């Protein structure tokens, strides 16, 4: 596998279903949103099964297309009414009801599903009729098939997108009308071109239609506000908006304050969003009043500040005067005098007074005061003023002490949570690790250790890049370096080398953690093994490639005709053989009448010896078990020819150098016609179930194509017999259209009338007495009525006189009946004989 050119960063979505692998780019993880485009269900209607097969194959190559084919318009109508389709593609001409008839039924039932007519007929009246009945597009058949289906796919997607956008616009209009904010669009001259009912309600109008054409400045209460708003609107640039408050006049001459947001529209004009903010202004006023009150409280000093006269010292027998008491008002003196100074604080001051005087710095002291049996904690900070007065700042720190205790408790709880988290991480089935910016591992959980079969001690301190092929290193380091505090998540996938040397795939989601200054702390990553998903994706791509090969083979068969059939079979064997990687692909035909089988086609890889010349008229008796299995529809898979139990079959295969093989019976409605085989000569191999399933599809396609070629051969044989019969029939056989133009007439007419077939084709029925008279004399004047009533089974026998080329009048009798050709035309088939 080639190294990727880059690793594409996603938005942190962790979903293996969104992994895209290509040989050129590598493995890319995209967000789920890119892969959740809705499937377009296409109902393809055509009475030609071959057209349905080709159309389905071509269209399903388009991403997001799912095709269901129907050959009957009535069944198609039922599926459309049942909601089983998003788009209908219909052929125009079909037996019974045509494509336009199906379209009319769907439109009459009230369904607005996209409908595309496809036909080989390109007359203008047909196209106009299709569009008048509600068709979205008309596609004409003919030309190169791939181009035709590319055009059809584009029109399918356009018609579907058109319907989706109509629904989105309807939803947008519904949301606008349901908005509680007033929404208006200003056109030229700043006049209102549209507004919702909420806008009309805000400005005091009963309905929105009364405001169309009203200028914006008619609502503003002052010219200044009007000029200011107009200035904002004219100054708007693309993608910008402006928010402001204005006072507007209501229809009842009252006024309110509104908040107006203005934004330019891409195609011209301005959109306004208006909101009544009267209640908001009232609440803002209440909040301001509350803030003023709080500011007054915050500006007051919460601590008790005391200035003590301690010139003579402080002690139990000394009466110190309280010179200043803050935060208590005048009555505070009495309160402090009654409470005094806490004994512990008093003792501390007494013992440290001289030291505090000497240092001149603030001295803290904590103590507990009991009040009514409740302990409260205080902090006192003391400093001397002018060396005679002691300032004591006393603060109640009970809540702080309780908070510290709570913090200690929380820290203990946090440690327990950390241990719990560690336990959870260790029990996760997904791999979890942490690493530094240089990919050095600092933590790994048990799942990570189990995956690489190493202990934490062996892993921590190593770079995780050691387990990744070197071709991925540059891309991973480059993307890790782009992680930022604003964009800290990176999702990617890469190969890894497991302990046994095998290569696997992993998907990781990295989350970077940063300090408040934006420095990287560490990166934590969660990963899982996605090897099976990658293999599945590669297998899906292989199956898609196989489908493309089948479509190419099918197109080659359809365009080759009878003469190129052998070459098409040979080329299809080559393509399938190269795709599967075998050395020989061949087909055998069973001749059960003669109890032999014959090698009919063969492709061999380079340097592999052909065997078709040695495998003619192989007796079935030496491979009875083989033949019996094929006739039962069973596939024969031999992984090792040398150990195969059937000696007779082994004796045929070993001289050819076959080591392994797979044979698939060719089954049609008559039974087993033969088989297609795949030989591996250079090496032994097992064909996996997916390969067998794909090759079974190829075998079934060979049967269908062979049956078609046989049917065409039989049809040609019948046509040749019919031509021989007509040319040797004693009566004159002819075919005309409904107005007397001769389409075909047999050669023996010259023996009776003297005119050659080519002369009569240019003359039409005029050689009798004129076209209308001729039809009347032949009893065919009511043909149109027979077609209208549907009674076209009658045979009309009519005698009449006709003039030969030499002028002789002879008596003749015709036998005529109506016939509808495959293209829908009505023609007259008749026989004429001379009556003596």
N, C-alpha and C positions, 0 to 999 in steps of 0.2 A: 504493500500500500504506500502511495506517495505521501510525503509530508504535506500538511496544509500550508497554504500561503498565509493564512490568518486564522485567528479564533474570533468569532463574532460574539460580541457581548449582548446578552439579553437582559430583560427586566427582572431577573430572578425567578423566572418560571421554571419549575423542575418537572419535566414531562418527557419521558422517553419517546412518546408518540410523535414529538415534534423534532426528532433528530433527522437531519438531512445529510446523507453522505454522498459526496461526489469525488471522483478520482482527481479532479483538478483542484478543488477547493479544500477537500478534507471533510471533517465532520463539523457541522454547524448546528447550534441549538438556537431556535427562534422561539419567540413567544407563542403561546397557544392561540392568540388572536389571529395570527397569520394563517393557521391551518383550519380555522373554524368557518371558512366560507361555505355557505349552504350548497348542497348538491342540487343541480338543476336536473329534474326528472323529465326526460324527453320521451314522448309517445310518438313513435314513427309508424305511419300507416301506409301500407303498400301491398297490393295483391301479389307482387312478384317476390317470392321467397329469397331469390338471389340478391335482389336489391336490398331487402331487409338485412341480410347477412353482411353485405358490404357496408351499408350505412351504419349499422351498429358497431362494426369493427373500426371504421374511421372515426365516428363521433366520440366513442369512448376513449380515444387517445387524447381527447381534450381534458384537461384537469377539471374536476367538478361535474362532469357529464355522466349521467346514468341513463341508458337507453333501453326502453322496452318496445318491442316490435309487435305490431298487430296487422293481420292481413284482411280483416273484416271491419268496415266502417261502423257497423252496429256495435260490435264489441268495443271498438275505440270510444264510442259515445258513452257507453256504460262506465268505462274506466275514467273518463274525464269527469262525469257526474259524481263518481265516487271519490274524487280528489286524489287520484293516483298519478297525476301528471302536472308539471309546471308549464310545459310548452308542448304544442302539438305540431308535428310536421307530417303533411299528408300529400300523397300523390294525387294528381288531378283525376286521371281516368282510371276507374276501377269498375268491375262488373257490379251491376245493381246501382247502388248509390255512389256518386263520385265525390271527390274531395270537397267541392263547394257545397254539395248537399250536406256533408258531415259538418262543415263550418256553419251552415245555416241552422242546423239542429242545435248546435252548441250555443250559438248566439240567441236563438229563440228561447232556450232554457234559462237565459239570464247570466250565463257564465262569460267572464271577460278574460279567459285564459289566452295567452299569445298563440296565434295560429299562423303557420307558414305553409303556403301552397308550393309544391315542387312538381314540375311537369316538363315534358319535352315539347309541349305545344306552347308557342309563344305569341299567339294571336292577341292583338290589342283588346278585342272584345272579351276574351277570356280573362285577361289581366284586370280589366276594368270591373268585370263581374266579381272577381275574387275580392278586390278591394271594397266594392260596394256592399258585399256581404259581411265585411268586418275583418278581412285578412290583414295581418301585420306586414308580411313580406310575400313576394312572389319570386321564386328561384327557378330559373330555366335549366333543365337538364341538358347535357351535351358537353363536349369538350373533355379536358383532362379531369379525371375523377378527383384527384387530391385537391386541385384548385377549387373545384365545385364544392367539395365538402368543407374546405377552409372558409369559403364564402358563407355556406350554410351555418357553420358553427358561429361565425361572427354575428349573423343575424339572429340566431337563437339567443346568444348572450345579450345582444342589444335589446331584443324584445322583452327578455326576462328582467333586465335591469330597468327598462322603462316602466314596467309594471311595479317593480319594487320602489322606484323613486316616486311614482304617483301615490303609493300608499304612505311613503315617508312624508310627502308634502301634506297629505290629508291629516296625518298625525300631528305635524307641526302646526297646521291651522287649528286643529282641535286644542292643542296645548296653549296656543296664543289666546284663543277664545276663553279657555278655562283659567287663565292667569288672573290673580287678584290684583296685579299691578296693571296700570294703564299702559298700553302699547300703541304707538302711532307712528306712521311713516310720512315724512314730509317730502313733497315733490318740489318742482320748480317754484320759485317765489315763496318758499317756506310755507306752502299751503298743505293742509292735511289731505293726503290721498287715501289713507286707510287708518282705521283705528278699531280697537276691540271695544266690547261693551263696558269693560272695566274703566277704560279711559273716558268714555262718555259719562259713566256714573260719577267719576271723580270731579269732572268739570260741570256736572249738574244737568246733563242732557239725557232725555229718556232712552235714546238708542244711538248706535254708532253711525247709522246712515245719515243722521242730521248734520254730521260734522264734515262730510266730504266737501273739500274746497275751501273750508274756513281757514283764514290765515292764523299762524301761530301767535303773532303778537296781539291778537284780539283778546287773548286770555290773560295776558300779563297786566298787572295792576298799575305799573308805572313804565314810562318810556325808558328810564334808565335800566330797569331790569330787562326790558325787551331788547334794547341795544346790546346789553351785556351778553344775553343768551345768543343773539344772532352773531355776535362777534366770536363766541365760543364755537358755534356751528361752522362758520366759514373758515375758522383756523384749524379745524380738525384735519389730521393727516390719515392716510390708510392705516387701519388697524388700531387707531387711537380712540379714546372716549373721554368725556368730560362730565363730572358730577358736580351739581350745584343745587342750592336751595333758592326757590323763587316763590313769590306771593302771586297767586292767580285769582282772577275774578270769576266767580261762578255765574251760572245762568240766572240765579235768583238774586244777583247783585251783592251777595256776600263774598267773603274772601277767605282762602285757606293757604297755608304754607305747604309746598310740595318739594320733594326731592326729584330732580330731573337728571337723567343720564342720557347723553347724546352720543351717538356713534355714527360714522359714515357707512353707507352701504356700498359694496364693491361695484355695483352697476349704476351708481348715482343715487342721490337722495340721502335722507338722514332718518335714522330710527330713534325714537324717543321712548324711554321707559320712565313713567311718572308714578310716584308713590306719595300718598297722603301721610305727612309726618307730623300732623298736629298732636297726636297722642305721644309721639316720640319726643317732641319738644317739651311737652308737659313733664314727661319722665326725666328728661335731661335737667329741667329746672329743679325737680325734686332731688335728683342726685347731687346737683351743685349745692343745694342747701345743706344736704347731709354732709357733703365734703367740707363745707365751711365749719360745721359743728365739729367734725372730727379734727380739722386743722387746729381749732382752738384747744381741743383736748390734748392733741399731740404737742402743741407748743407749751403747755404747762409742764412743770417738772414733776415726774412721778416719784422721784426719790425724796427722802426726808433729809434736808440739809440743816445741820446745826452748827452754830458758832458759839463755842464755849470760852468763857474767860477763865483761863487756867494759869494765870500768872503766879498764883500761890500754890499751884499744884492741884491735884484732884484726888479725893479720897472719901471715905465714908463720912468723915466729920466736916467736910468742906462743902459749903453751899456755892456751887458754881452758877453764875447767871447765864441764862440762854439769851445771847445777844441777837440772834436771828433764827427764825424758823421758817423755812420755805415750804410751799405746797399745802399749808394748813390754814392760812388766813390768821387774823388777829387772835381767834380763839385757840390757835394751836399752842400758844404759850402755856395755857392751863393744862392742855392735854399732855404735853411733854413733861410739864412739872409734875403731874400726877404719876406718869409712867416712869419718869426718871431715865437713867441710863442703865442698860442691862448690866448686871453685876459682873458677868464675864468680861464685857467690853470695858467696864470701869477698871477692873483689875489689870487688864492688858495695858490700858493707857497709863496707869500708875507705874507699872514696871518698865515701860518703854518710852516714857515721856522724854527723858534726856536724849535718848538715842534718836528719837524722831526729830527733836530740835537740832541735833548735831547734823543729821543727814539732810534734813530739809526736803526729803522726798515723800511721796505718798506711801503710806503703810497700810496694807490690807489686813483684815481680820474677819474671820468667819465665826459665827456663833449661832446657837439655837435658843429660841425663845418659846417658852411654853405659855399657851393661852387657852384657858378652859379645857385643859387636857389635850390640846392639839399642838404638835410641834411644828414650828415654822422656822425656816432657815433664812439668815440674814448675812449680808456681806457689808462690812464697814470699811471705808477708805478714809484715812486721816492724814492731814498735813497741817503744819503750823503756819499761821498768818501773823507776820510781824513779830514772830517769836513769843507772842503772848496769847494769841487766840488760836484755838484748835478747831479746825473745820472737820466735821464728821459727816460724810455722805453715807447714809444708811439706806440700803436697798433690800427689799424682800426678794430673795432668790429661791423661794420654796419651789416655784414652778421649774426653775432651772435645775435645782437638785433632783426634783422628780423626773425631769427630762433626762438627766444624766443616768439616773437609775434605769429609766426606760431604755435609754440607749445601750446601757450594759446588757439589759435583758434582750434587746433586739439583736445585739451583737452575738449573744449566745444562740439566739434563735437563727440568726443568719448562718452561723457555723453549722448548725444542724441542717439548715436548708441547703448549704453548700454540699454537705455530705450526702443529703438526699439527692441533689442534682447529679452529683458524681455517680451515685448508684443508678440513677435513671439513664445517664449517658452510657454507662457500662453495659446496661441491659438492652440498648438499642440494637436492632438488626442492621441499621444503616451504619456505614463507617463515619466516624467523627474524629476530627483532628484539629489541632491548633498549631500555627507555625508563624515564624517571624517573616519579615519582608524578603529575606534571602531563602525562604522555603525550609528553614531548619525547624524540624518538628519539636514542639514543646509539650504536646499532649496527644495521646491516642487512646481510643476506647477499645474494648475487647473485640468488637467486630472488625476493626482495622487490623488488629494483631492476628485474628484468625484468618483474615483474607490473605495476608502476606506470610502467615505461619512464622511469626517472630514475636518475641516478648516485648513489652514496653521498653525495657532496658536496652534492647537491641535497636529500637526504632528512634527513641527520643535522642535528639542531638544530631541525627542524620537529616539530610535534605531529602524531601519527598521526590525531588527530581531524579534521585538515584534509581527510582523504580519506573521511570518513564523513559522511553526511547529518546535519544538525544535530538532527533529531528523536531520534537515538540517543545524543547526548552525555550527557544527564543520567543515563540508566540506566547507561552504561558507567562514568562517573566515580563514581557511587554504589557500584557493586559493587567497583571497584578499591579504594575507601577501606575496604572491609570485609575486605581481605586481612590476615591476621595470621600470626605465626610458627606458631601451632597449626593454622591453616587457610590455607595459602599458595597454594592452587591455585584457579583460576576458569576455567570453560569456558563459552563463549558464542558466539553467531553474530550477524551484523549485515550490513546493506547497505554497499556501498562505491561510490564514484564513480570509475570508471576514467578514464584520460587522455582517451579519446575521448568522455567524457560519459555513457557507458552505465552502467547500474546492474548490479552483480553482488552475489553473496553470499559471505561468508567465514566460516569457523569458526576460533576461536582458543582455545588453552589457555595461560593466563597463569600463571607461577610466580614468586612474589615471594621475594626474598632479603633477609634482615634481619641486623643486627649482633647481638652477644650481648646487647645492651641492648634489643633489639626495635625499633631504628630501621630504616626501609626503606633498603636499599642501591640496589636497582634491580629491575625486573621484566623477565623474559625470556619471550618469547611465541613459540609455534610455530603457524603458521596454514596454511590451505589453502583453495582456491576450492571452494565447494559449490553453485555456481549450478545445475549440472545436477541435483543431488540435490533442491534446492528446487523446481525446475521439475517434476521427477518427482513430488514430493509433491503439488504443486498439481494435476498431471494425475490422480494417483490420487484426490484428493478430487473432482475433476470427474467421473471415472468413477463414483465412489460416488454422487454426486448423480444421475448419469444412471440408475443402477440404481434409485434411489428413484423417479425419474420413471416408469421402466418398470413398477415394482411398482404404483404408483398407477394407471397406465393399465390394467394388467392387472386390478386389482381393480375398476376402473370398468367394464371390459368384462364381467367375470364377473357383476357385479351389475346390469348394465343390461338384459339380456335382448334379445329381438328388437326390441322397440319403441324401445329406447334405443341401438341399435347405431349409427345414423347420427350421433347426437349424440356418442357415445363416440369415433368415428373423428375427427370434427371437433375435439373437445377434445384428442385425442392429437396431432393435427397442430399445434395451437397450442402445447402444452407442449414438443414437440420443437423447433419453430421458435424459440421464445423461448430455449430452452437453447443451441441452436447459434448463434443470432444471425443468422438469415437473414430475408429479407423475405417469402418465399412458400413454403409447403409444400403439396404436392398429390399426388393419386393418379390414375393413368390405368388404364383397363381395355382390354386388347387384344381386338378382335373380329376374329379371323383369318378367320372365315367370310365376313364382309362387307368384309375388308381395310380396316378403319378402327380408330381408337382414340378413347376418350371420356374426358374429364376428369370423374371421379366425385366427388371431394372436394377442397376447397381451403380453406386458411387464409392470410390476408394480414395483415401488420403494419399499424400505423396509417399512413394516407396512401398505402398501396400499392393500386393499382387491381386488383380481381379480374379474372381472365381465364377463369374456368370457362365463362362463357356463350359465349366465342369459340372454345372448344376442344372442340367436339362433332363427332363423325364426321370426325376429321382423317384424310385418306387416308394409308395406310401407304406408298404408293409414293413420297411425297416425303421419307420418312425411312427408306429401306430399310436403309442402313448402321446407323442407330440401332436399328431393330427387330432386325436380324440379331445385333447385339451383345447385346441384352437376351435374346434367345432362347438365346444361348450362355451366359447367366449372367454376362456382363461388365458392370461398372460404367462409366458414362460420366461423366467429370470434365472440364469445360470451364472453365479458369481465366479465359480472355478470349474472350467470344463474338465480338467484332469481328474476331478473327483466326482463327476456326474455319474449317476447310477446306470443310465441307459448306455450299454456298450455300443449298440448300433448307431445311435446318434453321435456318441463320442468319436466313433471311427470316421464319421463324416467331418466333424468339426476340427479334430486335432491336426489332420493334414493341412488344413487351411491356416493353421497357426492361431486359431481363435482361443483366447484365454478366458474371456467373459462375454456373455451376450444377453440380449433382451429381444424377445419376439412378441408382437402384438397382433392378434387376429384382425383381419379386415372383414367386419360383419355388416351385412345389409339385411333387408327384410326377407331375403331368401335363405339366409344362413351365412356360413363362412365362405368367403370368396378366395381367401389366401391369407398372407400375413406380411408385415413389414418387420425387418430385423435390423439390429444395431450390434455390430461386433467390435470388441476391443481386442486388438492384436498385440500392441506393444506392451500392455500391462494389464494386470488384473484390476477389476473395479466393481463396485456395487452401485447399481442405479438406485438412488433414493426415491422415496414415494413421490416427491414433488416432480422429479424428472420423469418418472413413469406416468404421472398424471398428464404432464405436458405432451409427452410423446403419444399418449392415447388420443389426445385432441388432434394431433397431426394425422394419426391413423384414421380417425373418423372423417377428417377432412378429405383424405385420399379416397375414401369410400364414396363420399358425396360427389366429389369431382369426377370419379370414374363412372358413377351412375349417371351423372349428367352427360358425359361424353357418349355413353351407350345410348341414352335416350335421344340425343341429337342424331346419332348414327341410325337408330331405328326410325326417327322421323324422316331423315333423308331417304331412307329406304322406302318408306311409305309414300313419300312425295314422288319418288321415281316410279313406283308402281302406279300411282294415280295418274302421273303424266303419260305413262305408257298406255294405260287404260283409256284415257281421254283421246290420245292421238289415234288409237285403233278402234274407238267406239264408232258404230255405223251412223249414229245421229250426230248432229251438230251440237256441241256443248258450248255455252256462252255464259258470260256474266256482265251485267250492266248496272249502272247506278240508277237512282229513282227518276232521273230526267232523260234517260235513254242513251247516255254515253256508254260505249262498249268498253269494258275493262279487259275482257279476254274472250276469244272465240277460237274454236279448234280449226286445225288446218283443212279438214275435209269440207269446210264450207265452200271452198273454191270449186270442188267437184259438183256442188249443187247449184250455186248461184253464179259462179264464174269470177266472183270478187275474192281477192286475197284477204287474209285476216288484217293486214296493215291498212288496206284500202277501207275496209269496213270500220276500223277503229277511228279513222278520220271522218267517216261519214256519219257515224252513230246510227240510230234507227231511222234517220232521214231517208235512207235508201228505200223505205217502204212507202210512206206517203207523208212524212213529217213526224217529229218526235211525239207530239200529243196524240195525233191520229194513230200512230203506230202502237202507243201504249193502250189506247182504247180498243184497237182491233185485236190486240193480244190479250184483252181482258184484264189489264193491270191498272185501270184508271182509279181504283179504290185502294191503292197501296198505302197511302198516308193514313187513311182511316183504319186499316188493319194494324198499322204500327201504333196508332193512338190507343186502340182498344186492347192491344196486346195479343190479339188473335192472329199470329203469323204462321200458324201451322198448316193452313189450307194450301193445297196444291191446285193451281189454276191451269186447266187445259183449254186451249183455244185454237180452232182452225181459222186460217185466213189466207188470202191470196198475196203473192209476192212476185215482184218482177226481177228476172235475172239480169246479168250484165248485158246479155244479147237482146234484151227486150221481151223475152218469153215470160208469160204469166204462168206460174205453177201454184198448185195448192199445197199448203204446209200446215203443220199442227205443232204447237208449242206446249211444253209442260213447264210451268214456272212456280217457284216458291221464294219467299223472302229469307234472307240470311244476314245475321249481324256479324261483321268481322271483329277481330281482336281489338282493333282501334276504335270500335263503336260505330262504324259506318254500316248503313243498311244497303245491301246489294241484292240484285235479282239473279238467281241461279236458274238456268233453263236448258231444256233440250228441244231441238227442232228437227222434225223429220218431214220428208216429202210424202204427200198423200196421193196415191195414184187415182 
